[in-house]
Structures are given as structure tokens and as C-alpha cells.
Amino acid sequence: SREAHVAYLKGLYFWNKRDAASLRRATELFREAIDLDPTYARAHAGLAATYASLASSADALAASEARSLAEAGARRALELDPRLPEGHAALAAVRCRFDWNWAECEQELTRALELDPNYATGHHWLGELLVERGRFPQGQAALKRAHDLDPLSPAIHTNLGVAYMYAGAWDDALACFRQALEIDPRFLLAHRVRGLTLVRAGRVEEGLASLRKARELDPRSAHAAADLGYALARAGQPDEARAVLRELEGLSRQRRVSAYDFAVVHAGLGQNE
């Protein structure tokens, strides 16, 4: 129905912001679309992708809970339409972000792109996977293709920048983050990785300012706090980094905080054990 499609498009808008509050709003809108039309496969896929993002991008949902909800949504989408690219991509997100099954993740994304070669999210997530697996040239190519197909996505700009960051191409990375923040000045991940890139490039004060900006945008983001703690430690400010650890401990008494975030700060401090 038209009403269901409008709710779906609004859900996509909020999903693309990737912060916790926007992702929760996206789940409401995708559920609204499903209530209006239970056979709307794309809405089920959108809901699945949002649950995956709540756990990974926003760290706002336990992985165990997010996985079951995301897989249920992806499978329902594919039951309704086995040829739906978004359904295969949502299932790929489950395989990659929760199961660490890289082969099946790549297989599902490849299938999504066979069904729709112009599916930007398929290229985006395939590019992320390839970069994470150390296949940088292929990953960058996939992310550039995603960017060409959806030049207004701050997430795609940001992840292309991350690929450049890992390759040590600081200027290219910072250009991508700048473009992402022109589209959405509050895009949290762009502020975070911009800060980390600047610190790695030796522009420490600029980097710390960007990381502090990320914390201002979402004071409850454990990921943003961990990035700042890591950078402070690497910048020769261990006392300030330990203060971030104490903040994470306090936050963990209010909500779930992943052990990963503590590990990031300890890594910055050189406390490898």
C-alpha cells in the first residue's frame, strides 16, 4: 500500500543515520509498514538490517537479541520474495556481524548484486567485508561503486574513508569524512573515524577535538568514549585515558557496555593482557 511504502521510506531515512535514537525510530517505522502490509518484503528486510545496526553501529542492543530478530526478519523477507536483494543483504549482515561466517556473508551479498547490480547497500556491505578481510583494492572498488550509486549516503562516504584510513591514505580518508559531515553534520561514525585518522596522521589536537565532538553528540555512546580513550593514550595522556575507563565502568552500571570498548582503551594504554 502507499501508506506502507511511505513508512518504509521514512524508516530508511532514519536507518541511514545509524545512531541509536534514529535506529530505534527506524524500527518503529518499519514495524508500521509491516502492520499496514504484512507481505511487504522490503519492510521486513529493513527491520532486519536495523536490528543488525542497533547491535553493531550503535552498540545499543545485545548481539544475542539482535541476531535472532535480524535473522527472523531476513528470512521472512526471503520467504515473501526469494529474489529480493535487500533480503539477501540482511541475511548477509547476520552471517557477517554475528556469526563471523565470511564465506556465507560474501555469498549472500554476491547474490544480492546478481539480482540488482545497482544496489548501493550491497556494494557498500561487500566493500566493508572485503576491507575487513584485508582485500583492500577490491573493497575500495566496491565502496567506490556504492558511492557512485548513492552519493548522498554519509555511511558510504564514511566507510570509503575508513578503507583509505587503513591504507594510510590520510588525505583521501579525510576528504571522505568531510563529505559525510557535509551531508549530515551529526553523523557520529564520521566524527569518530575522522578523529582517529587525524591522530594517526600526527594531527593530534585536531583528532582529539573531533573525538570530543563525537562524545558531545552522543554522551552515552560507549564506542565514542572508547575511541577518545584510545586516542588520549596514544597521544601521551594516560591519566585522561584511564579517566575514560572509569567513565565506561560507570556507564556499564546503567546499560550494557561491550567488553570491546574497554579493550580499545587498554590497547591504547599498551595493556595488552
Short mmCIF file of the C-alpha atoms (twelve columns), coordinates in Angstrom:
data_MODEL
# 
_entry.id   MODEL 
# 
loop_
_atom_site.group_PDB 
_atom_site.id 
_atom_site.type_symbol 
_atom_site.label_atom_id 
_atom_site.label_alt_id 
_atom_site.label_comp_id 
_atom_site.label_asym_id 
_atom_site.label_seq_id 
_atom_site.Cartn_x 
_atom_site.Cartn_y 
_atom_site.Cartn_z 
_atom_site.pdbx_PDB_model_num 
ATOM 1   C CA . SER A 1   0.000  0.000   0.000  1 
ATOM 2   C CA . ARG A 2   1.047  3.605   -0.452 1 
ATOM 3   C CA . GLU A 3   0.952  4.182   3.310  1 
ATOM 4   C CA . ALA A 4   3.202  1.182   3.943  1 
ATOM 5   C CA . HIS A 5   5.675  2.396   1.323  1 
ATOM 6   C CA . VAL A 6   5.822  5.869   2.861  1 
ATOM 7   C CA . ALA A 7   6.510  4.368   6.299  1 
ATOM 8   C CA . TYR A 8   9.221  2.191   4.719  1 
ATOM 9   C CA . LEU A 9   10.930 5.182   3.099  1 
ATOM 10  C CA . LYS A 10  10.861 7.083   6.392  1 
ATOM 11  C CA . GLY A 11  12.394 4.024   8.042  1 
ATOM 12  C CA . LEU A 12  15.232 4.036   5.513  1 
ATOM 13  C CA . TYR A 13  15.847 7.715   6.218  1 
ATOM 14  C CA . PHE A 14  16.315 7.112   9.940  1 
ATOM 15  C CA . TRP A 15  18.248 3.863   9.409  1 
ATOM 16  C CA . ASN A 16  20.818 5.750   7.334  1 
ATOM 17  C CA . LYS A 17  21.656 7.971   10.319 1 
ATOM 18  C CA . ARG A 18  22.982 4.926   12.254 1 
ATOM 19  C CA . ASP A 19  22.803 6.471   15.749 1 
ATOM 20  C CA . ALA A 20  20.837 4.689   18.476 1 
ATOM 21  C CA . ALA A 21  17.881 7.073   18.654 1 
ATOM 22  C CA . SER A 22  17.436 7.151   14.875 1 
ATOM 23  C CA . LEU A 23  17.715 3.372   14.603 1 
ATOM 24  C CA . ARG A 24  15.012 2.912   17.247 1 
ATOM 25  C CA . ARG A 25  12.788 5.268   15.263 1 
ATOM 26  C CA . ALA A 26  13.548 3.251   12.134 1 
ATOM 27  C CA . THR A 27  12.358 0.043   13.835 1 
ATOM 28  C CA . GLU A 28  9.063  1.756   14.683 1 
ATOM 29  C CA . LEU A 29  8.568  2.868   11.096 1 
ATOM 30  C CA . PHE A 30  9.453  -0.498  9.560  1 
ATOM 31  C CA . ARG A 31  7.058  -2.178  12.000 1 
ATOM 32  C CA . GLU A 32  4.394  0.339   10.981 1 
ATOM 33  C CA . ALA A 33  4.947  -0.570  7.341  1 
ATOM 34  C CA . ILE A 34  4.644  -4.274  8.192  1 
ATOM 35  C CA . ASP A 35  1.456  -3.676  10.192 1 
ATOM 36  C CA . LEU A 36  -0.016 -1.867  7.199  1 
ATOM 37  C CA . ASP A 37  1.108  -4.597  4.785  1 
ATOM 38  C CA . PRO A 38  2.406  -7.825  6.371  1 
ATOM 39  C CA . THR A 39  3.511  -9.106  2.942  1 
ATOM 40  C CA . TYR A 40  5.808  -6.126  2.283  1 
ATOM 41  C CA . ALA A 41  9.110  -7.980  1.980  1 
ATOM 42  C CA . ARG A 42  11.317 -4.881  1.832  1 
ATOM 43  C CA . ALA A 43  9.947  -3.668  5.171  1 
ATOM 44  C CA . HIS A 44  10.877 -7.000  6.794  1 
ATOM 45  C CA . ALA A 45  14.379 -6.698  5.309  1 
ATOM 46  C CA . GLY A 46  14.664 -3.104  6.506  1 
ATOM 47  C CA . LEU A 47  13.681 -4.119  10.019 1 
ATOM 48  C CA . ALA A 48  16.276 -6.914  9.963  1 
ATOM 49  C CA . ALA A 49  19.030 -4.540  8.833  1 
ATOM 50  C CA . THR A 50  18.062 -2.075  11.552 1 
ATOM 51  C CA . TYR A 51  18.335 -4.687  14.300 1 
ATOM 52  C CA . ALA A 52  21.794 -5.593  12.995 1 
ATOM 53  C CA . SER A 53  22.808 -1.924  13.027 1 
ATOM 54  C CA . LEU A 54  21.475 -1.430  16.560 1 
ATOM 55  C CA . ALA A 55  23.948 -4.050  17.754 1 
ATOM 56  C CA . SER A 56  26.923 -3.177  15.537 1 
ATOM 57  C CA . SER A 57  26.857 0.506   14.617 1 
ATOM 58  C CA . ALA A 58  25.160 1.837   17.746 1 
ATOM 59  C CA . ASP A 59  26.017 -0.862  20.307 1 
ATOM 60  C CA . ALA A 60  22.501 -0.309  21.656 1 
ATOM 61  C CA . LEU A 61  21.207 -3.910  21.585 1 
ATOM 62  C CA . ALA A 62  22.748 -7.140  22.839 1 
ATOM 63  C CA . ALA A 63  24.160 -9.185  19.983 1 
ATOM 64  C CA . SER A 64  22.248 -12.311 21.003 1 
ATOM 65  C CA . GLU A 65  18.909 -10.491 20.878 1 
ATOM 66  C CA . ALA A 66  19.739 -8.562  17.722 1 
ATOM 67  C CA . ARG A 67  20.853 -11.682 15.877 1 
ATOM 68  C CA . SER A 68  17.614 -13.582 16.400 1 
ATOM 69  C CA . LEU A 69  15.484 -10.575 15.432 1 
ATOM 70  C CA . ALA A 70  17.611 -9.770  12.378 1 
ATOM 71  C CA . GLU A 71  17.641 -13.340 11.105 1 
ATOM 72  C CA . ALA A 72  13.880 -13.684 11.575 1 
ATOM 73  C CA . GLY A 73  13.302 -10.506 9.558  1 
ATOM 74  C CA . ALA A 74  15.701 -11.521 6.795  1 
ATOM 75  C CA . ARG A 75  14.194 -14.998 6.468  1 
ATOM 76  C CA . ARG A 76  10.653 -13.600 6.412  1 
ATOM 77  C CA . ALA A 77  11.653 -11.176 3.661  1 
ATOM 78  C CA . LEU A 78  13.103 -14.033 1.581  1 
ATOM 79  C CA . GLU A 79  10.053 -16.225 2.204  1 
ATOM 80  C CA . LEU A 80  7.931  -13.456 0.740  1 
ATOM 81  C CA . ASP A 81  10.327 -12.733 -2.129 1 
ATOM 82  C CA . PRO A 82  13.315 -15.079 -2.664 1 
ATOM 83  C CA . ARG A 83  14.701 -12.689 -5.293 1 
ATOM 84  C CA . LEU A 84  14.742 -9.633  -3.040 1 
ATOM 85  C CA . PRO A 85  18.263 -8.105  -2.938 1 
ATOM 86  C CA . GLU A 86  17.558 -6.414  0.404  1 
ATOM 87  C CA . GLY A 87  16.595 -9.765  1.904  1 
ATOM 88  C CA . HIS A 88  19.863 -11.386 0.873  1 
ATOM 89  C CA . ALA A 89  21.819 -8.378  2.154  1 
ATOM 90  C CA . ALA A 90  20.017 -8.526  5.505  1 
ATOM 91  C CA . LEU A 91  20.871 -12.211 5.824  1 
ATOM 92  C CA . ALA A 92  24.478 -11.357 4.923  1 
ATOM 93  C CA . ALA A 93  24.542 -8.874  7.796  1 
ATOM 94  C CA . VAL A 94  23.586 -11.689 10.181 1 
ATOM 95  C CA . ARG A 95  26.236 -14.005 8.804  1 
ATOM 96  C CA . CYS A 96  28.948 -11.338 8.976  1 
ATOM 97  C CA . ARG A 97  28.191 -9.283  12.085 1 
ATOM 98  C CA . PHE A 98  27.040 -12.064 14.396 1 
ATOM 99  C CA . ASP A 99  28.206 -15.407 13.003 1 
ATOM 100 C CA . TRP A 100 31.562 -14.270 11.541 1 
ATOM 101 C CA . ASN A 101 30.784 -16.566 8.636  1 
ATOM 102 C CA . TRP A 102 32.645 -14.583 5.984  1 
ATOM 103 C CA . ALA A 103 32.066 -17.038 3.156  1 
ATOM 104 C CA . GLU A 104 28.272 -17.109 3.523  1 
ATOM 105 C CA . CYS A 105 28.197 -13.353 4.030  1 
ATOM 106 C CA . GLU A 106 30.034 -12.788 0.745  1 
ATOM 107 C CA . GLN A 107 27.826 -15.371 -0.957 1 
ATOM 108 C CA . GLU A 108 24.626 -13.591 0.102  1 
ATOM 109 C CA . LEU A 109 25.959 -10.165 -0.919 1 
ATOM 110 C CA . THR A 110 27.081 -11.543 -4.269 1 
ATOM 111 C CA . ARG A 111 23.588 -12.960 -4.770 1 
ATOM 112 C CA . ALA A 112 22.034 -9.599  -3.889 1 
ATOM 113 C CA . LEU A 113 24.185 -7.897  -6.528 1 
ATOM 114 C CA . GLU A 114 23.379 -10.550 -9.116 1 
ATOM 115 C CA . LEU A 115 19.704 -9.700  -8.579 1 
ATOM 116 C CA . ASP A 116 20.346 -5.944  -8.691 1 
ATOM 117 C CA . PRO A 117 23.792 -4.799  -9.881 1 
ATOM 118 C CA . ASN A 118 22.845 -1.220  -8.945 1 
ATOM 119 C CA . TYR A 119 22.021 -1.986  -5.303 1 
ATOM 120 C CA . ALA A 120 24.174 0.504   -3.413 1 
ATOM 121 C CA . THR A 121 23.909 -1.142  0.014  1 
ATOM 122 C CA . GLY A 122 25.025 -4.460  -1.484 1 
ATOM 123 C CA . HIS A 123 28.195 -2.862  -2.848 1 
ATOM 124 C CA . HIS A 124 28.643 -0.949  0.439  1 
ATOM 125 C CA . TRP A 125 28.487 -4.009  2.665  1 
ATOM 126 C CA . LEU A 126 30.561 -6.116  0.276  1 
ATOM 127 C CA . GLY A 127 33.192 -3.383  0.324  1 
ATOM 128 C CA . GLU A 128 33.182 -3.328  4.133  1 
ATOM 129 C CA . LEU A 129 33.572 -7.105  4.255  1 
ATOM 130 C CA . LEU A 130 36.450 -7.134  1.774  1 
ATOM 131 C CA . VAL A 131 38.304 -4.354  3.621  1 
ATOM 132 C CA . GLU A 132 37.819 -6.121  6.935  1 
ATOM 133 C CA . ARG A 133 39.253 -9.288  5.411  1 
ATOM 134 C CA . GLY A 134 42.314 -7.412  4.147  1 
ATOM 135 C CA . ARG A 135 41.271 -7.378  0.471  1 
ATOM 136 C CA . PHE A 136 41.796 -3.620  0.159  1 
ATOM 137 C CA . PRO A 137 41.784 -2.980  -3.625 1 
ATOM 138 C CA . GLN A 138 38.585 -4.998  -4.101 1 
ATOM 139 C CA . GLY A 139 36.998 -3.436  -1.049 1 
ATOM 140 C CA . GLN A 140 37.803 0.093   -2.151 1 
ATOM 141 C CA . ALA A 141 36.418 -0.647  -5.625 1 
ATOM 142 C CA . ALA A 142 33.139 -1.930  -4.161 1 
ATOM 143 C CA . LEU A 143 32.827 1.094   -1.868 1 
ATOM 144 C CA . LYS A 144 33.532 3.483   -4.746 1 
ATOM 145 C CA . ARG A 145 30.780 1.778   -6.725 1 
ATOM 146 C CA . ALA A 146 28.417 2.173   -3.774 1 
ATOM 147 C CA . HIS A 147 29.371 5.852   -3.578 1 
ATOM 148 C CA . ASP A 148 28.645 6.352   -7.278 1 
ATOM 149 C CA . LEU A 149 25.222 4.772   -6.857 1 
ATOM 150 C CA . ASP A 150 24.311 6.634   -3.654 1 
ATOM 151 C CA . PRO A 151 26.423 9.797   -3.315 1 
ATOM 152 C CA . LEU A 152 24.184 11.163  -0.538 1 
ATOM 153 C CA . SER A 153 24.813 8.343   1.944  1 
ATOM 154 C CA . PRO A 154 27.004 9.518   4.854  1 
ATOM 155 C CA . ALA A 155 27.598 5.883   5.812  1 
ATOM 156 C CA . ILE A 156 29.056 5.032   2.396  1 
ATOM 157 C CA . HIS A 157 31.278 8.128   2.390  1 
ATOM 158 C CA . THR A 158 32.472 7.215   5.877  1 
ATOM 159 C CA . ASN A 159 33.244 3.584   5.153  1 
ATOM 160 C CA . LEU A 160 35.100 4.512   1.985  1 
ATOM 161 C CA . GLY A 161 37.127 6.842   4.184  1 
ATOM 162 C CA . VAL A 162 37.806 4.016   6.628  1 
ATOM 163 C CA . ALA A 163 39.186 1.930   3.754  1 
ATOM 164 C CA . TYR A 164 41.545 4.773   2.872  1 
ATOM 165 C CA . MET A 165 42.482 5.159   6.546  1 
ATOM 166 C CA . TYR A 166 43.533 1.514   6.798  1 
ATOM 167 C CA . ALA A 167 45.629 2.021   3.657  1 
ATOM 168 C CA . GLY A 168 47.352 5.047   5.223  1 
ATOM 169 C CA . ALA A 169 45.883 7.443   2.625  1 
ATOM 170 C CA . TRP A 170 45.093 10.144  5.187  1 
ATOM 171 C CA . ASP A 171 44.087 12.932  2.801  1 
ATOM 172 C CA . ASP A 172 41.696 10.710  0.840  1 
ATOM 173 C CA . ALA A 173 40.185 9.426   4.082  1 
ATOM 174 C CA . LEU A 174 39.680 12.917  5.494  1 
ATOM 175 C CA . ALA A 175 38.071 14.073  2.248  1 
ATOM 176 C CA . CYS A 176 35.508 11.271  2.562  1 
ATOM 177 C CA . PHE A 177 34.744 12.145  6.181  1 
ATOM 178 C CA . ARG A 178 34.366 15.809  5.231  1 
ATOM 179 C CA . GLN A 179 31.834 14.871  2.550  1 
ATOM 180 C CA . ALA A 180 29.918 12.678  5.000  1 
ATOM 181 C CA . LEU A 181 29.703 15.518  7.522  1 
ATOM 182 C CA . GLU A 182 28.571 17.965  4.853  1 
ATOM 183 C CA . ILE A 183 25.608 15.652  4.263  1 
ATOM 184 C CA . ASP A 184 24.933 15.001  7.953  1 
ATOM 185 C CA . PRO A 185 26.922 17.150  10.427 1 
ATOM 186 C CA . ARG A 186 25.786 14.886  13.279 1 
ATOM 187 C CA . PHE A 187 26.916 11.608  11.708 1 
ATOM 188 C CA . LEU A 188 28.650 10.058  14.699 1 
ATOM 189 C CA . LEU A 189 30.867 7.487   12.985 1 
ATOM 190 C CA . ALA A 190 32.361 10.114  10.666 1 
ATOM 191 C CA . HIS A 191 33.423 12.235  13.654 1 
ATOM 192 C CA . ARG A 192 34.899 9.159   15.355 1 
ATOM 193 C CA . VAL A 193 36.965 7.836   12.461 1 
ATOM 194 C CA . ARG A 194 37.962 11.340  11.392 1 
ATOM 195 C CA . GLY A 195 39.417 11.835  14.866 1 
ATOM 196 C CA . LEU A 196 41.278 8.534   14.797 1 
ATOM 197 C CA . THR A 197 42.635 9.282   11.325 1 
ATOM 198 C CA . LEU A 198 43.907 12.704  12.383 1 
ATOM 199 C CA . VAL A 199 45.643 11.197  15.425 1 
ATOM 200 C CA . ARG A 200 47.304 8.558   13.233 1 
ATOM 201 C CA . ALA A 201 48.363 11.275  10.796 1 
ATOM 202 C CA . GLY A 202 50.077 13.183  13.614 1 
ATOM 203 C CA . ARG A 203 47.442 15.937  13.859 1 
ATOM 204 C CA . VAL A 204 46.726 15.033  17.455 1 
ATOM 205 C CA . GLU A 205 44.891 18.098  18.740 1 
ATOM 206 C CA . GLU A 206 42.570 18.176  15.721 1 
ATOM 207 C CA . GLY A 207 41.919 14.479  16.181 1 
ATOM 208 C CA . LEU A 208 41.093 14.797  19.859 1 
ATOM 209 C CA . ALA A 209 38.746 17.709  19.078 1 
ATOM 210 C CA . SER A 210 36.864 15.544  16.568 1 
ATOM 211 C CA . LEU A 211 36.609 12.684  19.060 1 
ATOM 212 C CA . ARG A 212 35.355 15.032  21.774 1 
ATOM 213 C CA . LYS A 213 32.754 16.311  19.310 1 
ATOM 214 C CA . ALA A 214 31.569 12.733  18.833 1 
ATOM 215 C CA . ARG A 215 31.170 12.367  22.594 1 
ATOM 216 C CA . GLU A 216 29.191 15.617  22.764 1 
ATOM 217 C CA . LEU A 217 26.839 14.357  20.064 1 
ATOM 218 C CA . ASP A 218 26.138 11.134  21.976 1 
ATOM 219 C CA . PRO A 219 27.414 11.139  25.571 1 
ATOM 220 C CA . ARG A 220 26.042 7.617   26.065 1 
ATOM 221 C CA . SER A 221 27.983 6.111   23.157 1 
ATOM 222 C CA . ALA A 222 30.491 3.651   24.589 1 
ATOM 223 C CA . HIS A 223 32.175 3.385   21.175 1 
ATOM 224 C CA . ALA A 224 32.778 7.153   21.062 1 
ATOM 225 C CA . ALA A 225 34.161 7.106   24.606 1 
ATOM 226 C CA . ALA A 226 36.450 4.177   23.806 1 
ATOM 227 C CA . ASP A 227 37.829 5.890   20.699 1 
ATOM 228 C CA . LEU A 228 38.604 9.007   22.730 1 
ATOM 229 C CA . GLY A 229 40.286 6.954   25.463 1 
ATOM 230 C CA . TYR A 230 42.417 5.134   22.894 1 
ATOM 231 C CA . ALA A 231 43.461 8.395   21.250 1 
ATOM 232 C CA . LEU A 232 44.282 10.058  24.561 1 
ATOM 233 C CA . ALA A 233 46.512 7.138   25.482 1 
ATOM 234 C CA . ARG A 234 48.291 7.211   22.121 1 
ATOM 235 C CA . ALA A 235 48.701 10.986  22.451 1 
ATOM 236 C CA . GLY A 236 50.633 10.567  25.694 1 
ATOM 237 C CA . GLN A 237 47.797 11.389  28.066 1 
ATOM 238 C CA . PRO A 238 47.396 8.115   30.026 1 
ATOM 239 C CA . ASP A 239 45.684 9.683   33.045 1 
ATOM 240 C CA . GLU A 240 42.940 11.087  30.849 1 
ATOM 241 C CA . ALA A 241 42.613 7.696   29.126 1 
ATOM 242 C CA . ARG A 242 42.201 5.970   32.494 1 
ATOM 243 C CA . ALA A 243 39.512 8.520   33.341 1 
ATOM 244 C CA . VAL A 244 37.638 7.333   30.242 1 
ATOM 245 C CA . LEU A 245 37.928 3.756   31.519 1 
ATOM 246 C CA . ARG A 246 36.282 4.868   34.758 1 
ATOM 247 C CA . GLU A 247 33.538 6.572   32.760 1 
ATOM 248 C CA . LEU A 248 32.924 3.338   30.842 1 
ATOM 249 C CA . GLU A 249 32.732 1.451   34.139 1 
ATOM 250 C CA . GLY A 250 30.132 3.933   35.369 1 
ATOM 251 C CA . LEU A 251 28.190 3.691   32.110 1 
ATOM 252 C CA . SER A 252 28.212 -0.108  32.366 1 
ATOM 253 C CA . ARG A 253 26.230 0.180   35.601 1 
ATOM 254 C CA . GLN A 254 23.476 1.973   33.671 1 
ATOM 255 C CA . ARG A 255 23.424 -0.003  30.415 1 
ATOM 256 C CA . ARG A 256 25.228 -2.755  28.587 1 
ATOM 257 C CA . VAL A 257 28.773 -1.839  27.524 1 
ATOM 258 C CA . SER A 258 30.686 -4.242  25.321 1 
ATOM 259 C CA . ALA A 259 33.987 -5.632  26.563 1 
ATOM 260 C CA . TYR A 260 35.326 -4.436  23.213 1 
ATOM 261 C CA . ASP A 261 35.114 -0.811  24.334 1 
ATOM 262 C CA . PHE A 262 37.214 -1.488  27.430 1 
ATOM 263 C CA . ALA A 263 39.698 -3.419  25.286 1 
ATOM 264 C CA . VAL A 264 40.137 -0.485  22.894 1 
ATOM 265 C CA . VAL A 265 41.266 1.833   25.714 1 
ATOM 266 C CA . HIS A 266 43.542 -0.806  27.255 1 
ATOM 267 C CA . ALA A 267 45.094 -1.333  23.821 1 
ATOM 268 C CA . GLY A 268 45.822 2.384   23.590 1 
ATOM 269 C CA . LEU A 269 47.490 2.201   27.007 1 
ATOM 270 C CA . GLY A 270 49.619 -0.732  25.878 1 
ATOM 271 C CA . GLN A 271 47.937 -3.039  28.407 1 
ATOM 272 C CA . ASN A 272 47.695 -5.934  26.002 1 
ATOM 273 C CA . GLU A 273 46.944 -8.647  28.512 1 
# 
